[in-house]
């Protein structure tokens, strides 16, 4: 969120915005006390939040992660009408896990903020959502960072990135077995596992990875700066991101923009999204014939054109100027 705050502060009148985190004060991942951020989390502080809702021209929800916020929102139709839900994926793909208030917010929220029409179609089908679609790719993390390091040519081993996090949807061990059985031994397996916090799933992924690939396995379990992570992506030859749902969009965008072959799940809304844009992605079911010939020029040109900083500025300007229904 720190990069988003920097983005708003740089390009918009920050005095027109109030930033509220629903948590106890935490200064981590780039958030510092000098940011214009307020932390609300005690029960009595939700009275303050309700006053903010009344006063606001627009309520922008960055994911539907807090039950108390959802419980509050459904109390007034006017609040929902002027709400803009930035759709993350994990906040709508697990319908049976959500409380009634979250289901109600998804159905009745006034505006759906995402650059993926396919996710809007999903919530309309599964929740009968009626909100207006506001096309926006939301965060600076989805801006393609061009002008990065040139990849070293003719290396003896290829670097294969598996998954983007320690989330179980990345089915790391299943992919490890496919790679171990079907591919030659001149590969390195790289796994970003820095979030969520270390747990039994991540521990098992690390153990199995070392057992199967030895020194050719590199788990990334420490948090990296954006610059460090960009350098890591520069080193990747192939990426396999097999989650069954929309996931890792910032990773995929920045990999495709580098001309790197990316293998994803054909069942995801993101598969249909990338195909609609004319971007080339491969099905992870075909990893027995991985292509490591990078520099897909068409992908490079499209990503540079579509996922630009100026386009993100324009999209948020449209949202801030939109007349709520």
SERO-4910 file (N, C-alpha, C, O; in steps of 0.05 Angstrom, whole numbers):
BEGIN
 pado doro    nc1    nc2    nc3   cac1   cac2   cac3    cc1    cc2    cc3    oc1    oc2    oc3
  Unk    A     16    -24      0      0      0      0     17     25      0      7     47     -8
  Unk    A     42     24      9     59     48      9     63     59    -19     62     83    -22
  Unk    A     66     42    -39     70     52    -66     44     64    -77     45     83    -92
  Unk    A     21     54    -68     -4     67    -76     -7     94    -63    -16    113    -76
  Unk    A      0     96    -38     -1    122    -24     17    142    -38     10    165    -43
  Unk    A     42    133    -45     60    151    -59     48    160    -86     51    183    -94
  Unk    A     35    142    -99     23    147   -125      1    169   -123      0    188   -138
  Unk    A    -17    166   -103    -38    185    -99    -27    213    -91    -35    233   -101
  Unk    A     -7    212    -73      5    237    -64     19    252    -87     18    276    -88
  Unk    A     31    237   -105     46    249   -127     27    261   -148     33    282   -159
  Unk    A      5    247   -155    -11    255   -178    -38    268   -171    -51    278   -189
  Unk    A    -46    267   -146    -73    278   -139    -71    296   -115    -50    296   -101
  Unk    A    -92    311   -109    -93    328    -86    -99    310    -61   -122    302    -57
  Unk    A    -79    305    -46    -82    286    -23   -101    297     -2   -111    282     14
  Unk    A   -106    323     -3   -125    335     17   -153    327     11   -171    330     28
  Unk    A   -158    315    -12   -185    306    -19   -189    277    -11   -210    265    -16
  Unk    A   -169    265      2   -170    237      8   -165    232     38   -150    246     51
  Unk    A   -178    211     48   -172    202     75   -165    172     73   -181    156     63
  Unk    A   -142    165     84   -133    137     83   -137    124    110   -126    133    130
  Unk    A   -152    102    110   -158     89    136   -150     59    133   -158     45    115
  Unk    A   -134     50    152   -127     22    154   -143     10    177   -144     21    199
  Unk    A   -156    -13    172   -172    -26    193   -154    -46    208   -156    -70    203
  Unk    A   -138    -35    225   -119    -52    240   -106    -34    262   -109    -10    261
  Unk    A    -94    -47    281    -78    -32    300    -54    -19    285    -46    -29    264
  Unk    A    -42      2    296    -20     16    281      3     -3    275     13    -17    293
  Unk    A     10     -4    250     32    -21    241     48     -6    220     37      4    200
  Unk    A     74     -3    225     91     11    206    111     -9    195    133    -13    205
  Unk    A    103    -22    173    119    -43    160    113    -43    130     94    -30    121
  Unk    A    129    -57    115    126    -59     86    125    -31     73    110    -26     54
  Unk    A    141    -13     84    143     14     71    125     35     83    129     58     77
  Unk    A    107     28    100     89     48    113    104     61    136    115     47    154
  Unk    A    105     88    136    119    103    157    100    122    170     79    129    159
  Unk    A    107    131    194     89    150    209     83    176    194     63    189    200
  Unk    A    100    184    175     95    209    161     73    207    141     63    228    131
  Unk    A     64    183    134     42    180    115     16    190    127     12    188    152
  Unk    A     -2    202    111    -28    211    122    -48    188    125    -68    187    112
  Unk    A    -41    170    143    -56    146    147    -68    145    175    -54    153    195
  Unk    A    -92    135    178   -105    132    204   -111    103    208   -120     89    190
  Unk    A   -107     93    232   -112     66    239   -137     64    257   -137     77    279
  Unk    A   -157     49    249   -181     45    265   -185     15    269   -184      0    250
  Unk    A   -190      7    293   -194    -22    298   -211    -28    323   -223    -49    324
  Unk    A   -212    -10    342   -228    -14    366   -258    -11    359   -265      4    341
  Unk    A   -275    -25    374   -304    -24    368   -314      4    367   -330     11    349
  Unk    A   -306     21    387   -316     48    388   -307     65    364   -319     85    357
  Unk    A   -285     57    352   -274     72    329   -290     68    304   -287     83    285
  Unk    A   -307     48    304   -325     44    280   -347     65    279   -360     69    259
  Unk    A   -352     78    302   -370    101    301   -357    124    285   -370    137    269
  Unk    A   -331    127    289   -316    147    273   -317    139    243   -320    156    226
  Unk    A   -313    113    238   -314    104    210   -341    110    197   -343    118    174
  Unk    A   -363    106    212   -389    111    201   -393    141    195   -406    148    175
  Unk    A   -380    158    211   -381    187    205   -366    193    180   -374    210    164
  Unk    A   -343    180    176   -328    183    151   -345    175    127   -344    188    107
  Unk    A   -359    153    130   -376    143    108   -397    164    101   -402    168     78
  Unk    A   -409    176    121   -430    196    116   -418    220    102   -430    231     83
  Unk    A   -394    228    110   -382    253     99   -370    249     71   -368    268     56
  Unk    A   -363    224     64   -348    219     40   -365    222     15   -389    214     15
  Unk    A   -353    232     -7   -366    231    -33   -364    203    -45   -382    194    -59
  Unk    A   -342    190    -39   -337    163    -48   -323    147    -26   -306    157    -12
  Unk    A   -330    121    -24   -317    103     -6   -303     82    -23   -316     68    -39
  Unk    A   -277     81    -21   -261     62    -37   -251     40    -20   -236     44      0
  Unk    A   -260     16    -26   -254     -8    -10   -232    -24    -24   -235    -34    -46
  Unk    A   -209    -26    -10   -187    -42    -22   -189    -71    -12   -176    -79      7
  Unk    A   -206    -86    -26   -212   -113    -18   -234   -113      4   -237    -93     18
  Unk    A   -247   -136      7   -268   -138     27   -258   -156     49   -267   -179     53
  Unk    A   -238   -147     64   -223   -164     83   -232   -162    112   -223   -178    128
  Unk    A   -249   -142    118   -256   -138    146   -286   -141    150   -302   -125    140
  Unk    A   -294   -161    166   -322   -167    170   -336   -143    183   -359   -137    176
  Unk    A   -322   -128    201   -335   -105    214   -341    -83    194   -361    -69    197
  Unk    A   -324    -80    174   -330    -60    153   -354    -68    137   -371    -52    131
  Unk    A   -355    -93    129   -378   -103    114   -403   -101    130   -424    -94    119
  Unk    A   -402   -108    156   -426   -106    173   -436    -77    174   -460    -73    175
  Unk    A   -417    -58    174   -425    -30    175   -437    -21    148   -457     -8    148
  Unk    A   -424    -28    126   -433    -19    100   -462    -27     93   -476    -11     82
  Unk    A   -470    -51    101   -496    -60     93   -519    -46    108   -542    -50    102
  Unk    A   -512    -29    127   -532    -16    143   -545      7    128   -567     16    135
  Unk    A   -531     18    108   -542     40     93   -538     36     63   -516     32     53
  Unk    A   -560     38     48   -559     35     19   -541     57      7   -526     52    -12
  Unk    A   -543     81     18   -528    104      8   -498     99      9   -483    108     -8
  Unk    A   -489     85     30   -460     79     32   -452     60     10   -431     64     -2
  Unk    A   -468     39      6   -461     20    -15   -462     33    -43   -445     27    -60
  Unk    A   -482     50    -47   -484     63    -73   -459     79    -81   -451     80   -104
  Unk    A   -446     92    -61   -423    108    -67   -396     93    -61   -375    106    -59
  Unk    A   -398     67    -58   -374     51    -53   -362     40    -79   -376     33    -97
  Unk    A   -335     39    -79   -320     29   -102   -302      6    -91   -284     11    -75
  Unk    A   -309    -18    -99   -295    -41    -89   -272    -49   -108   -277    -58   -131
  Unk    A   -247    -45    -99   -224    -55   -114   -222    -85   -109   -215    -94    -87
  Unk    A   -227   -100   -130   -230   -129   -128   -203   -143   -128   -187   -139   -147
  Unk    A   -198   -159   -108   -172   -171   -105   -172   -200   -115   -151   -210   -125
  Unk    A   -194   -214   -113   -195   -243   -120   -201   -260    -97   -220   -275    -96
  Unk    A   -183   -259    -76   -188   -275    -52   -212   -266    -37   -222   -280    -19
  Unk    A   -223   -242    -44   -247   -232    -30   -273   -239    -44   -294   -231    -35
  Unk    A   -271   -255    -66   -296   -264    -78   -295   -292    -90   -316   -302   -100
  Unk    A   -273   -305    -90   -271   -332   -102   -278   -355    -83   -278   -378    -91
  Unk    A   -284   -349    -58   -289   -370    -38   -316   -365    -25   -318   -359     -1
  Unk    A   -337   -366    -41   -364   -358    -32   -373   -371     -6   -385   -358     10
  Unk    A   -367   -396     -3   -377   -411     21   -362   -403     46   -370   -412     68
  Unk    A   -341   -387     44   -326   -378     68   -334   -351     78   -325   -342    100
  Unk    A   -352   -337     64   -357   -309     71   -383   -306     88   -401   -322     85
  Unk    A   -383   -287    105   -406   -281    121   -427   -267    105   -421   -256     83
  Unk    A   -453   -268    114   -475   -256     99   -470   -227     91   -478   -218     69
  Unk    A   -458   -211    108   -453   -183    102   -435   -180     78   -438   -162     61
  Unk    A   -414   -197     76   -396   -195     53   -410   -203     27   -406   -190      6
  Unk    A   -427   -223     28   -442   -231      5   -461   -208     -4   -465   -204    -28
  Unk    A   -472   -194     16   -490   -172      9   -475   -149     -3   -484   -136    -22
  Unk    A   -451   -143      7   -435   -122     -4   -428   -128    -33   -430   -111    -51
  Unk    A   -419   -153    -39   -412   -160    -66   -436   -157    -85   -433   -148   -107
  Unk    A   -459   -163    -75   -483   -162    -92   -492   -133    -97   -500   -126   -119
  Unk    A   -490   -116    -76   -502    -89    -78   -483    -66    -80   -492    -43    -84
  Unk    A   -457    -70    -78   -438    -48    -80   -441    -33   -107   -446    -46   -127
  Unk    A   -438     -7   -105   -445      9   -129   -425      7   -152   -433     11   -175
  Unk    A   -400      1   -146   -380      2   -167   -359    -20   -163   -350    -26   -141
  Unk    A   -352    -33   -186   -333    -55   -186   -307    -46   -200   -308    -41   -224
  Unk    A   -286    -44   -185   -261    -33   -196   -242    -55   -202   -231    -69   -184
  Unk    A   -237    -60   -228   -218    -80   -237   -213    -76   -266   -230    -65   -280
  Unk    A   -190    -85   -276   -185    -83   -305   -193   -109   -319   -188   -112   -343
  Unk    A   -205   -128   -304   -213   -154   -315   -243   -156   -317   -257   -161   -297
  Unk    A   -253   -152   -341   -282   -156   -346   -290   -184   -337   -313   -189   -329
  Unk    A   -271   -203   -340   -278   -231   -334   -284   -235   -304   -301   -251   -297
  Unk    A   -271   -220   -286   -278   -221   -258   -305   -208   -252   -320   -217   -235
  Unk    A   -311   -187   -266   -338   -175   -264   -359   -195   -272   -379   -198   -259
  Unk    A   -354   -209   -295   -373   -229   -304   -377   -251   -282   -399   -261   -278
  Unk    A   -354   -258   -269   -355   -278   -248   -374   -270   -225   -391   -285   -217
  Unk    A   -371   -245   -215   -388   -237   -192   -416   -232   -201   -435   -235   -184
  Unk    A   -420   -224   -225   -448   -221   -235   -462   -248   -236   -485   -251   -229
  Unk    A   -447   -269   -245   -458   -295   -247   -463   -308   -220   -484   -320   -215
  Unk    A   -443   -306   -202   -443   -321   -177   -456   -306   -154   -464   -318   -134
  Unk    A   -458   -279   -156   -469   -263   -134   -492   -244   -143   -504   -230   -127
  Unk    A   -497   -244   -169   -517   -226   -181   -509   -197   -175   -526   -180   -169
  Unk    A   -483   -191   -176   -473   -164   -171   -484   -144   -192   -486   -151   -216
  Unk    A   -492   -121   -183   -504   -101   -201   -487    -76   -204   -495    -57   -218
  Unk    A   -463    -75   -192   -447    -51   -192   -437    -43   -220   -434    -60   -237
  Unk    A   -431    -18   -223   -420     -7   -248   -390    -15   -250   -375    -12   -230
  Unk    A   -382    -26   -272   -354    -34   -276   -337     -9   -282   -343      5   -301
  Unk    A   -317     -4   -265   -298     17   -269   -271      4   -277   -259     -8   -260
  Unk    A   -263      7   -301   -239     -7   -311   -214      7   -300   -209     31   -306
  Unk    A   -197     -7   -285   -174      4   -273   -156    -18   -263   -166    -37   -251
  Unk    A   -130    -17   -268   -112    -38   -258   -101    -32   -231    -82    -45   -222
  Unk    A   -112    -13   -217   -112     -9   -188    -86      2   -176    -86     23   -164
  Unk    A    -64    -13   -180    -40     -8   -164    -14     -4   -180    -12    -16   -201
  Unk    A      4     12   -170     30     14   -184     45    -12   -187     62    -14   -205
  Unk    A     39    -32   -171     52    -58   -174     45    -71   -201     58    -89   -210
  Unk    A     23    -62   -213     15    -73   -239     26    -56   -263     21    -63   -286
  Unk    A     40    -35   -257     54    -20   -278     78    -36   -287     94    -46   -270
  Unk    A     81    -39   -313    105    -53   -322    130    -36   -319    130    -12   -327
  Unk    A    150    -47   -307    176    -33   -302    195    -39   -325    208    -60   -324
  Unk    A    196    -22   -344    214    -27   -367    242    -17   -361    247     -5   -340
  Unk    A    260    -22   -380    288    -12   -377    303    -26   -355    320    -14   -342
  Unk    A    297    -51   -350    311    -66   -330    336    -80   -341    344    -75   -364
  Unk    A    348    -97   -325    374   -109   -333    370   -128   -357    350   -142   -359
  Unk    A    390   -128   -374    390   -148   -396    397   -176   -385    414   -178   -367
  Unk    A    383   -196   -395    388   -223   -386    414   -234   -398    420   -230   -421
  Unk    A    429   -247   -381    454   -260   -391    447   -282   -411    430   -299   -406
  Unk    A    461   -282   -433    456   -301   -454    471   -327   -450    493   -328   -437
  Unk    A    460   -349   -461    474   -374   -463    483   -385   -435    504   -397   -433
  Unk    A    466   -382   -415    472   -394   -389    467   -424   -391    450   -433   -407
  Unk    A    482   -439   -375    480   -468   -377    455   -479   -364    446   -500   -372
  Unk    A    444   -464   -346    419   -473   -333    397   -452   -336    403   -428   -338
  Unk    A    373   -461   -338    350   -443   -340    336   -441   -313    333   -460   -299
  Unk    A    328   -417   -307    314   -411   -282    284   -412   -285    273   -397   -301
  Unk    A    272   -431   -271    243   -434   -273    230   -425   -246    236   -435   -225
  Unk    A    213   -405   -248    198   -394   -225    173   -410   -222    157   -413   -240
  Unk    A    168   -420   -197    144   -436   -191    128   -421   -170    138   -417   -148
  Unk    A    104   -412   -177     87   -397   -159     97   -369   -153    119   -362   -162
  Unk    A     81   -354   -139     89   -326   -133     88   -321   -103     95   -299    -94
  Unk    A     79   -341    -87     76   -338    -58     74   -365    -45     74   -386    -59
  Unk    A     71   -365    -19     67   -390     -4     38   -398     -1     31   -412     17
  Unk    A     21   -389    -20     -7   -396    -19    -11   -424    -31      2   -430    -52
  Unk    A    -27   -440    -18    -31   -468    -27    -41   -470    -56    -37   -491    -69
  Unk    A    -56   -450    -65    -66   -451    -93    -44   -454   -113    -50   -461   -136
  Unk    A    -19   -448   -106      3   -451   -125     12   -480   -129     30   -485   -145
  Unk    A      1   -498   -114      7   -527   -117     36   -533   -123     42   -547   -142
  Unk    A     54   -522   -107     82   -525   -112     92   -553   -116    106   -560   -135
  Unk    A     85   -571    -97     96   -598    -97     87   -613   -122    102   -628   -134
  Unk    A     62   -609   -130     52   -621   -155     69   -613   -179     76   -629   -196
  Unk    A     75   -587   -180     91   -577   -202    120   -588   -200    132   -594   -220
  Unk    A    130   -590   -175    157   -601   -172    159   -629   -185    179   -635   -199
  Unk    A    139   -646   -179    140   -673   -190    139   -673   -221    153   -688   -234
  Unk    A    123   -655   -232    121   -653   -261    148   -645   -273    157   -656   -293
  Unk    A    161   -625   -260    187   -616   -270    208   -637   -267    225   -641   -285
  Unk    A    207   -651   -245    228   -672   -239    226   -695   -258    246   -707   -266
  Unk    A    201   -702   -265    197   -725   -282    201   -719   -312    210   -737   -327
  Unk    A    195   -695   -321    193   -690   -349    215   -673   -361    219   -672   -385
  Unk    A    230   -659   -344    249   -640   -355    278   -649   -350    283   -664   -331
  Unk    A    296   -639   -366    325   -646   -362    335   -633   -336    321   -617   -323
  Unk    A    359   -640   -328    369   -632   -303    383   -604   -304    393   -595   -283
  Unk    A    383   -591   -327    396   -565   -328    377   -542   -322    375   -522   -337
  Unk    A    362   -545   -300    343   -524   -292    348   -518   -262    356   -535   -246
  Unk    A    343   -493   -255    341   -484   -228    312   -478   -222    298   -466   -239
  Unk    A    303   -485   -198    275   -480   -190    275   -458   -169    288   -461   -148
  Unk    A    262   -436   -175    261   -412   -157    232   -409   -147    213   -409   -163
  Unk    A    229   -406   -121    202   -404   -109    200   -380    -90    211   -381    -68
  Unk    A    186   -359    -98    180   -337    -79    160   -348    -58    138   -356    -64
  Unk    A    168   -347    -33    152   -358    -11    151   -338     13    148   -347     36
  Unk    A    155   -313      8    158   -294     30    131   -286     43    131   -274     64
  Unk    A    109   -293     31     83   -288     44     64   -311     37     67   -322     15
  Unk    A     45   -318     54     41   -307     81     65   -314     99     86   -323     89
  Unk    A     62   -310    125     84   -317    144     89   -347    142     72   -363    134
  Unk    A    114   -355    150    122   -383    149    101   -400    163     93   -394    186
  Unk    A     93   -421    150     74   -440    161     81   -468    152    101   -472    138
  Unk    A     64   -488    159     71   -516    153     71   -521    123     87   -538    114
  Unk    A     54   -507    108     53   -512     79     80   -502     67     92   -517     51
  Unk    A     89   -478     74    114   -468     63    137   -485     71    155   -490     56
  Unk    A    137   -493     97    159   -511    106    160   -536     90    182   -545     83
  Unk    A    138   -548     84    137   -572     68    147   -567     39    162   -583     28
  Unk    A    139   -545     28    148   -538      1    179   -536      0    191   -546    -18
  Unk    A    190   -522     20    219   -519     21    233   -546     24    252   -552     11
  Unk    A    222   -563     42    234   -589     46    233   -607     22    253   -619     14
  Unk    A    210   -607      8    208   -624    -16    225   -613    -38    237   -628    -53
  Unk    A    226   -586    -40    242   -574    -61    272   -581    -59    284   -588    -79
  Unk    A    282   -579    -34    310   -587    -30    315   -617    -35    335   -624    -46
  Unk    A    296   -633    -27    298   -662    -31    299   -669    -60    314   -687    -68
  Unk    A    283   -656    -76    280   -664   -105    302   -650   -122    311   -663   -141
  Unk    A    309   -625   -115    327   -611   -133    354   -603   -121    372   -594   -135
  Unk    A    357   -607    -95    383   -601    -82    391   -573    -86    376   -554    -81
  Unk    A    416   -569    -95    427   -542    -97    414   -526   -120    418   -502   -123
  Unk    A    398   -540   -137    384   -526   -159    358   -514   -149    343   -503   -166
  Unk    A    352   -516   -124    327   -505   -113    333   -480    -96    351   -481    -79
  Unk    A    319   -458   -101    323   -433    -86    296   -423    -76    280   -412    -91
  Unk    A    290   -427    -50    266   -415    -38    271   -386    -30    292   -381    -17
  Unk    A    254   -368    -37    257   -339    -29    238   -334     -6    214   -329    -10
  Unk    A    248   -336     19    230   -335     42    232   -308     57    218   -303     76
  Unk    A    250   -290     48    253   -264     61    240   -243     43    241   -245     19
  Unk    A    229   -223     56    216   -201     41    237   -185     26    258   -180     36
  Unk    A    230   -178      1    248   -163    -16    237   -136    -22    213   -131    -21
  Unk    A    255   -117    -27    246    -91    -37    236    -94    -65    241   -114    -78
  Unk    A    221    -74    -75    211    -75   -103    235    -77   -122    234    -92   -142
  Unk    A    256    -62   -117    279    -62   -135    292    -90   -135    299   -100   -156
  Unk    A    295   -102   -111    306   -129   -110    289   -150   -124    299   -168   -138
  Unk    A    263   -147   -122    245   -166   -135    245   -162   -165    244   -182   -180
  Unk    A    247   -138   -174    250   -133   -203    275   -146   -214    275   -158   -235
  Unk    A    297   -145   -199    322   -158   -207    318   -188   -208    329   -202   -225
  Unk    A    303   -199   -188    297   -227   -188    282   -235   -213    288   -255   -227
  Unk    A    261   -220   -220    245   -226   -244    262   -225   -269    258   -240   -288
  Unk    A    283   -208   -270    301   -207   -292    315   -233   -296    323   -240   -319
  Unk    A    319   -248   -275    335   -273   -277    318   -297   -286    329   -318   -291
  Unk    A    292   -294   -287    274   -316   -293    273   -321   -323    272   -303   -339
  Unk    A    274   -347   -330    271   -356   -358    243   -365   -365    233   -361   -387
  Unk    A    230   -379   -345    203   -389   -349    189   -386   -322    201   -389   -301
  Unk    A    163   -379   -323    148   -377   -298    123   -396   -300    109   -396   -320
  Unk    A    118   -411   -279     95   -428   -277     78   -419   -254     86   -421   -231
  Unk    A     54   -408   -260     37   -397   -240     10   -411   -242     -8   -401   -256
  Unk    A      7   -434   -229    -15   -452   -235    -41   -449   -219    -59   -466   -221
  Unk    A    -44   -428   -204    -67   -424   -187    -93   -427   -203    -94   -418   -226
  Unk    A   -113   -439   -191   -139   -443   -205   -155   -417   -207   -174   -416   -223
  Unk    A   -147   -396   -192   -162   -371   -193   -143   -348   -201   -119   -352   -202
  Unk    A   -155   -325   -206   -139   -302   -213   -120   -295   -191   -128   -291   -168
  Unk    A    -94   -295   -197    -73   -292   -178    -49   -280   -191    -46   -283   -216
  Unk    A    -32   -266   -176     -5   -259   -185     -5   -241   -210     13   -243   -226
  Unk    A    -24   -223   -212    -26   -207   -236     -2   -189   -240      8   -186   -262
  Unk    A      8   -176   -218     31   -159   -221     55   -175   -230     71   -165   -247
  Unk    A     59   -199   -220     80   -217   -229     78   -223   -258     97   -221   -274
  Unk    A     54   -232   -266     50   -241   -294     54   -218   -313     67   -221   -334
  Unk    A     44   -194   -307     47   -171   -324     77   -165   -328     86   -160   -351
  Unk    A     92   -165   -306    120   -157   -308    137   -179   -321    157   -173   -333
  Unk    A    128   -204   -319    142   -226   -333    136   -225   -363    155   -227   -379
  Unk    A    111   -221   -371    104   -220   -399    117   -195   -412    126   -197   -435
  Unk    A    119   -173   -397    132   -149   -408    162   -153   -412    174   -138   -428
  Unk    A    173   -173   -399    202   -180   -404    205   -200   -426    228   -207   -433
  Unk    A    183   -208   -438    185   -228   -459    188   -257   -450    195   -274   -465
  Unk    A    183   -261   -424    186   -287   -412    161   -305   -416    139   -294   -414
  Unk    A    165   -330   -421    143   -349   -424    130   -354   -397    144   -360   -377
  Unk    A    104   -350   -395     89   -354   -371     68   -375   -375     52   -375   -394
  Unk    A     67   -395   -357     48   -417   -358     28   -413   -335     36   -412   -312
  Unk    A      2   -411   -342    -19   -408   -322    -41   -428   -326    -40   -444   -345
  Unk    A    -61   -428   -308    -83   -446   -309   -104   -436   -329   -113   -413   -327
  Unk    A   -112   -453   -347   -132   -446   -368   -159   -440   -356   -176   -428   -369
  Unk    A   -164   -449   -331   -190   -445   -319   -194   -417   -307   -216   -410   -300
  Unk    A   -173   -402   -305   -175   -376   -291   -187   -355   -309   -186   -356   -334
  Unk    A   -199   -335   -296   -209   -312   -310   -185   -297   -323   -189   -284   -344
  Unk    A   -162   -298   -311   -139   -284   -322   -130   -296   -348   -120   -281   -366
  Unk    A   -133   -322   -352   -127   -335   -378   -144   -322   -400   -133   -314   -421
  Unk    A   -170   -319   -395   -187   -307   -415   -181   -278   -419   -182   -267   -441
  Unk    A   -173   -264   -397   -166   -236   -398   -142   -232   -416   -142   -215   -434
  Unk    A   -120   -247   -411    -96   -243   -427   -101   -250   -456    -90   -237   -474
  Unk    A   -116   -271   -461   -122   -279   -489   -138   -257   -503   -133   -251   -526
  Unk    A   -157   -244   -488   -173   -223   -500   -155   -199   -508   -160   -186   -528
  Unk    A   -135   -194   -492   -117   -171   -498    -97   -178   -520    -83   -160   -530
  Unk    A    -96   -203   -528    -77   -211   -549    -49   -218   -538    -30   -221   -553
  Unk    A    -47   -222   -511    -22   -230   -499    -19   -261   -500    -39   -275   -497
  Unk    A      5   -270   -504     10   -299   -506     17   -310   -479     37   -303   -467
  Unk    A      0   -328   -469      7   -344   -445      3   -373   -452    -13   -380   -470
  Unk    A     17   -391   -438     15   -419   -443      0   -433   -420     -1   -423   -398
  Unk    A    -10   -457   -425    -24   -473   -405     -3   -489   -389     15   -501   -400
  Unk    A     -6   -488   -362     13   -503   -346     11   -533   -350     29   -547   -341
  Unk    A    -10   -542   -362    -12   -571   -368      8   -579   -390     12   -603   -395
  Unk    A     20   -560   -403     39   -566   -424     68   -562   -416     86   -558   -432
  Unk    A     74   -563   -389    101   -557   -381    121   -580   -387    145   -577   -382
  Unk    A    112   -602   -399    130   -622   -408    145   -613   -433    165   -625   -441
  Unk    A    136   -591   -445    151   -581   -468    155   -550   -464    148   -534   -481
  Unk    A    167   -543   -441    172   -515   -435    189   -502   -456    208   -513   -466
  Unk    A    181   -477   -463    197   -461   -481    212   -441   -465    200   -426   -449
  Unk    A    238   -439   -468    255   -420   -454    266   -399   -473    284   -384   -466
  Unk    A    255   -397   -497    263   -377   -516    248   -351   -510    224   -348   -516
  Unk    A    261   -333   -497    248   -308   -487    246   -287   -509    250   -293   -533
  Unk    A    239   -263   -501    236   -240   -519    213   -244   -538    216   -242   -562
  Unk    A    189   -250   -527    165   -250   -543    158   -220   -548    146   -207   -531
  Unk    A    166   -210   -572    164   -182   -577    136   -171   -576    131   -149   -567
  Unk    A    116   -187   -585     89   -178   -584     79   -173   -555     66   -153   -550
  Unk    A     86   -191   -537     79   -187   -509     93   -162   -498     80   -147   -483
  Unk    A    118   -159   -504    133   -136   -494    120   -110   -502    116    -92   -486
  Unk    A    112   -108   -528    100    -83   -538     72    -79   -526     66    -56   -518
  Unk    A     56   -100   -524     29    -97   -513     30    -89   -483     15    -71   -475
  Unk    A     47   -102   -468     48    -96   -439     58    -67   -435     47    -53   -418
  Unk    A     78    -58   -450     87    -31   -448     65    -11   -454     63     10   -441
  Unk    A     48    -18   -473     27      0   -481      4      1   -461     -7     22   -454
  Unk    A     -4    -23   -451    -28    -25   -435    -23    -18   -406    -39     -3   -394
  Unk    A     -1    -28   -394      3    -25   -365     23     -3   -359     45     -8   -349
  Unk    A     15     21   -367     33     44   -363     24     61   -339      1     60   -331
  Unk    A     42     77   -329     36     95   -307     14    115   -315     -4    121   -299
  Unk    A     16    126   -339     -3    146   -348    -31    134   -349    -51    147   -343
  Unk    A    -33    109   -358    -60     97   -359    -71     93   -331    -95     97   -327
  Unk    A    -55     86   -312    -64     83   -284    -74    110   -273    -94    112   -260
  Unk    A    -59    132   -279    -67    158   -271    -94    165   -283   -112    174   -269
  Unk    A    -97    160   -309   -123    166   -322   -146    150   -311   -168    161   -307
  Unk    A   -141    124   -305   -163    107   -295   -172    117   -267   -196    118   -262
  Unk    A   -153    124   -250   -161    134   -223   -175    162   -225   -192    168   -210
  Unk    A   -166    178   -245   -179    204   -248   -208    200   -256   -225    215   -246
  Unk    A   -214    181   -273   -242    175   -280   -258    167   -256   -281    176   -252
  Unk    A   -246    150   -239   -260    141   -215   -265    164   -196   -288    168   -186
  Unk    A   -245    181   -191   -249    203   -172   -269    224   -183   -282    237   -167
  Unk    A   -272    226   -209   -290    245   -221   -318    233   -227   -336    248   -234
  Unk    A   -320    207   -223   -346    194   -230   -368    203   -212   -364    206   -187
  Unk    A   -391    207   -223   -415    215   -207   -428    189   -198   -439    174   -214
  Unk    A   -427    184   -172   -439    160   -161   -469    159   -166   -482    180   -166
  Unk    A   -478    135   -171   -507    133   -178   -524    136   -153   -548    135   -155
***
